[in-house]
Amino acid sequence: MTDRTLVVDGGLATRLEAYGRDLGGGLWSARLLAQEPELIARVHRDYFEAGADVAIAAGYQASVGGFTALGYSRAEASALVARSVELAVAERDAFGSGLVAAGVGPYGAALANGSEYTGDYDLDEEGLYRWHRERWRILTGSGADLVACETLPSAAEARALARLVEETPGVRAWFGFSCADDTRIGDGTPLREVARALAPLYRRGRVVAVGVNCVPPSHVSRLVREVASVGLPAVAYPNSGEVWDAERGVWTGSTDVEGFGSAAAGWCADGAVLVGGCCRTGPEHIRAIREAVDTP
């Protein structure tokens, strides 16, 4: 890709909520691909203007099955999934620089039951491969520069997606995992072990980085070092540091925007080549990261 650190954008849903949108329901932010695509485009523009080098398209929770369940035809649903990439590409082109990563969320995101953090699935590797395949083919044919496989909690799901990478000539991807702690992904597999399994794809130029997203910032340095220990560059875009209280339905704690930027510089020193933000991060976090990574 490039020899310099690339800044990934911040939370898409967080920014949409800042614009006053209620994202309740199984499709979450993907619902706006049909209802308000211009607002998703606006969010991509916000992040490019804040200093992001990479926009992750709004495919995280988008799926053909999710849209057909709302009454769209399969052709309409496929077009909406592809629209996630097309919107980001159009904004990147208008801005004049940057990369677009097709957003591939985990099976658990479509279930909307929290299993993207545990990997407690009702599908095995073969089932996950088949579930991802249709959306994968749509997204990788939609003009993205690379694919962001995000918030993966399961080694089996990583293997399924690695198979799809192998089967898609010319596609490059990163793999970001949700984690149980500062060494293990959601299903308990050591991150180092998962990274080692993906190393052959990295050596062939098909995987550009392995790492974490949607984790607490306090876990990131150790997790990045786990990836670096097997000779791979890392990707890291954690949450803001706030914690979701499911019982009360609110976020608790606080976010230190300036500290988030300084922490990102530390993740780069640990081995990250792609850094950004996930839930509860916004353009202010991306500006702080941009300033921190650009400061000698």
N, C-alpha and C positions, 0 to 999 in steps of 0.2 A: 504493500500500500504506500507507505512513506516511511522515512527514517525518523520523523518527529512524532511526538505524542499527539494523538488525535483526541479532541474533546467531543464526547457524545452528548446528545441533548438531555433534557431533564424529563420529569414526569408529564406524559401527555394528558392523562386523566386529571392530574392535579391542576394543570393549566386550564383544561376545559371547565373544571369546577370553579376555578377563579373567574371564569367568564359567566358563571351563574347557572351552569347546566347540571341537572340532576342525572347521574349516570347509573341509577338503579336498574336492575334487570340483568338477565344472563349475558347479553351482548356488551354491557358496560360501554366503554367509549366507542366501540365499533358500531353501535347503533347510529352514531352521527355520520358514518360514511353514507348512509342512506338519507338521513334527515337534514344534516347541516354540514356537508362536505367542505363548504367554504370556511367554517370555523376550524376544522382540523387543519386546513391549509394555513390559516392565520397562526395557529399554534406552532407549526413548523417554521413559519417566518419569524415568529418571536424568538425561537431558539437560535436560528441562524444569526439573527441580529445581535443576540447576546454573546455570540462567539463560538457556537457549536460548529464543529467540522462535519459531524455525522448526524443525520436525522434518522431516527428509527420510525418506519412507517407504522400506521395504526392497524396492524394486522394481529396484534397480540391475542385478542379474544374473538376475532372474526373467523367464521368458518361457514362453509356452504350449508352444513346442517343447521347452524344457528340461524341463518337468514331464512332458509326454507321453512323452519319452524314458525316463522312470523308471517308466512304466506307468500314469500317471494318464490319465483320459479328457480330451478337450478341454474339456468342461464343468467338470470338476474343476480342470484346469489354469487355466482362466480365473478360476475362483473364488479360487484361490490367489494369482494375480497381483493381483486386486482386494483380497484380504485385506491386502496390504501397506499400502494406504491406510487401510483400515478400522481396523486396529490403531492406527495413528498418530492417526487422528481420535478414537477412543475415549479414548486417553490424553490428548490435548489437551483434550477435553471434561471429563474427570475432573479435570485440573489446573486448568482454568478460564480459560485464555488461551493465545494462540499461534496459529500457522499451521501447516498441513501442506502440504508439497510432495511430489507424487508423484515418485518417483525413476525417471528414465529413463536407464539406462546405455547406453553405446555398443554397437554391434554387436560390437566386439572383446571386450567383457566376456562375451558369450555364447559366443564362440569359445574363451575362456580360454587364449589363446596369446600374450598380451602386446600384441596389435595395438591395444589401446585407447590405447597410448602412441605409436604410429607411424602409424596410419591405413593400414597395409599390408593392404588388404582385397581380397577376391575379388568384391565387389559395387560397381557404379557407383551414381550418385545415385538412379536409378530403382529399382535393386535394394534400396538402403538404405531408401528410402521405403516400399516394399512390405513389407520385413522389419519395420520399426517399426510399421506401421499397425495391426495387430491389437492389439498390446499397448497402443499409444497410446489406442485407443478404449476399452479396458477401464479403463485408469488414469484417463483424463479423465472417465469416467462414475462414478467411485467416491467422489466427495465431497471431493477435495483442493481446497485454496484456489488452488494454482498448481502448475506442473510444473517440476521441476529436471532439465534436460537436462545430464547430467554427464559429465566426463572425455572430452569429444569430441576426437578427434585429427585430424579430417578436415573440410575445408571442404565436401566433397560431402555428408557426413553432416549438417552444420549446415544446408545447403540443404534436404535431405530433411526434417529436423525442422521447419524454418521453413514448409515447405509444409503440414505437418500442423497447425501452429499456425494458419495461415491458414484451414484447412478446419474448424476447431473453434471455433465462436462462443463467446465468453465465457471462453475459456481464456487464461490469462496464464502466461508461462514465463520462466525465466532460462536462459542458455546458459553453461555452464562448460567450459573447454577444458583438455586436457592439453597440455603444451608441451615443445618440444624445447630451448628456452633462454628467455632473458628477453624475446624479441620475437616468436617464431614458435610456432605450434601444432605438433602432432606431425608432420603431413605436410609441414611447411616453409612453409605459408602464413603471412604476417605476421598477428598477432592484430589489428592495427589494420585490416587489410583485411577480415577476417571481421566485426569489429565494425561497420565502415562498411556492410557488406552487410545487417546486421541492423537498422540504424538506422531504416528505414521502419517496421518492426514496432514498434519502441520508440515512435516518434512516434504510432502508432495505439493505443498502450496495450496491446499484445499481448505485448511483451517488456519485462520490468521491469529487467533488468540483463544485462550480458555480462561474462564474466571468466574466472577460472581456478579449478581445483581439482586436487588430487592432483599438485601441483608443489612444489619446494623453497621454503621461506619466503624464501630469499634472492632468488628471482626475482620475488616478488609485486609489490613497489613499482613496478618498471619496467613490468610487465605491466599493472597497474592504470592507470598513466599512459598507456599505449598506448590503452586503451579510453577513458579520459577525454579524450584528444586529439581524438576524433571526436564528443564531446558526449554520451556515454552514461554512466550510472552503472554501477559495476562490482560484481561479486560475487567474493569471494576466500575460499577455504577450502583452504589447502595442507596438505601432510603435516607431521609434527612436526618435520622437520629430520633425522631419521634416514634412513639409506640402506639399501636392500635389497641384500644380497650374494647374488645368485642362485647363485653357485658353491658357497658354503658353506651357503646356506639360512638365513641369519640377518640380522637388522637390525644395522647398525653405527652408531656415532656416538651422540650423546646429544640429548636434548630439554630445552630450557630453558623450563619452563612459564611462569614470570613474564615472561621475554623474549618469549614467544609473544603474550601479552596486550598488551605494549607495542608489539610490531610491528603487531598488528591495529589499534591506535589510529592508527599511521602510515599503514596502508593506507586507513583512512577519510579521513585528511587528503589522501591522493592521489586519492580519488574513489570509494572503495568504500562501498556502502550496505548490503551484506550480507556479514558476515564470520563465519568459523567455522573448523572443522578437518576434515581428512580422515584418511588412514591414520595410525595410531599416535597419534592424539589421543584424549583421553578427557574425562570430566567436569571434570577439573582444568584442562584447557586452556580449556574453555568458561567456567568460573568466572573464570579470569584475563582472558579477553576481556571478559566482562560487567563486571568491575570496571574495566578499562581504558577501555572506551568510555563508561561512566557517570561517570567522573571528569572534572570540568570542566578 
